[in-house]
Amino acid sequence: MACMSKRAIARTEDVSKTVVGEAIAQGLRNMEKFLKKYL
């Protein structure tokens, strides 16, 4: 049971990192578009 929860936690952390990374990348792309439009 401990092994299962460790694996599940690791998987959840991986997903979180991916989601956060995607959000950051999206934010940077949006910022770039905004800057190109207004500068």
Backbone bond lengths (Angstrom), bond angles and torsions (degrees), N, CA, C in turn:
res aa  C-N    CA-C-N  psi(-1)  N-CA   C-N-CA  omega(-1)  CA-C   N-CA-C  phi
1 M - - - 1.470 - - 1.533 110.67 -
2 A 1.322 116.73 -40.89 1.466 120.16 179.16 1.526 110.32 -61.71
3 C 1.340 115.75 -41.39 1.469 120.21 179.77 1.525 110.19 -62.25
4 M 1.326 116.15 -43.01 1.460 120.62 -179.48 1.523 110.32 -59.69
5 S 1.341 116.96 -48.54 1.461 119.46 -177.05 1.526 110.62 -66.20
6 K 1.329 117.15 -36.73 1.470 119.54 177.24 1.519 110.04 -60.89
7 R 1.333 115.91 -44.85 1.460 120.50 -179.62 1.530 109.76 -64.22
8 A 1.320 116.01 -42.98 1.465 120.29 -179.75 1.523 110.39 -63.24
9 I 1.335 116.40 -41.92 1.466 120.62 179.24 1.519 109.62 -63.19
10 A 1.329 117.24 -44.35 1.465 121.53 179.85 1.523 109.76 -59.97
11 R 1.343 116.10 -43.32 1.463 120.19 -179.42 1.531 109.57 -63.47
12 T 1.329 116.45 -43.50 1.466 120.68 179.61 1.517 110.43 -61.47
13 E 1.338 117.05 -41.58 1.465 120.95 179.00 1.521 110.41 -63.53
14 D 1.332 116.94 -41.72 1.470 120.66 178.26 1.526 110.23 -60.00
15 V 1.328 115.92 -45.92 1.464 120.40 -179.65 1.523 109.76 -62.36
16 S 1.338 116.62 -42.80 1.466 120.41 -179.86 1.520 110.78 -60.84
17 K 1.337 116.10 -45.00 1.468 120.11 179.15 1.521 110.21 -59.96
18 T 1.333 116.13 -42.79 1.463 120.48 -179.12 1.523 110.01 -63.37
19 V 1.328 116.16 -45.96 1.468 120.76 -178.24 1.521 109.93 -63.17
20 V 1.335 116.63 -44.69 1.466 120.65 179.89 1.523 109.97 -63.94
21 G 1.332 116.56 -43.14 1.463 120.87 178.89 1.515 111.44 -60.52
22 E 1.335 116.20 -42.87 1.465 120.66 178.62 1.526 110.45 -63.57
23 A 1.333 116.27 -43.34 1.464 120.59 -179.29 1.521 110.57 -61.91
24 I 1.331 116.67 -42.67 1.465 121.05 179.43 1.523 110.00 -64.46
25 A 1.335 116.62 -45.79 1.463 120.78 -179.80 1.527 110.10 -60.48
26 Q 1.326 116.46 -43.35 1.464 121.22 179.11 1.522 109.90 -62.33
27 G 1.330 116.56 -44.36 1.460 121.09 179.51 1.519 111.34 -60.56
28 L 1.330 116.44 -42.11 1.466 120.28 179.77 1.523 110.97 -65.37
29 R 1.333 116.81 -41.04 1.467 120.24 178.46 1.528 110.14 -62.59
30 N 1.333 115.91 -43.95 1.464 119.57 -179.88 1.520 110.71 -63.28
31 M 1.339 116.68 -40.97 1.458 121.27 179.77 1.527 110.10 -62.98
32 E 1.329 115.58 -40.99 1.466 121.04 179.61 1.531 110.31 -61.49
33 K 1.342 116.38 -46.57 1.466 120.91 178.14 1.524 110.25 -59.36
34 F 1.329 115.58 -45.73 1.462 121.49 -179.11 1.525 110.24 -59.29
35 L 1.330 116.60 -47.41 1.467 120.68 -178.32 1.525 111.27 -64.52
36 K 1.327 116.97 -41.92 1.467 120.08 179.31 1.525 110.46 -62.46
37 K 1.332 115.93 -37.77 1.459 119.92 -177.19 1.530 110.75 -70.59
38 Y 1.329 117.61 -38.67 1.464 120.36 -169.84 1.517 114.76 -104.46
39 L 1.346 118.30 -3.67 1.466 118.57 179.41 1.522 110.93 -110.06
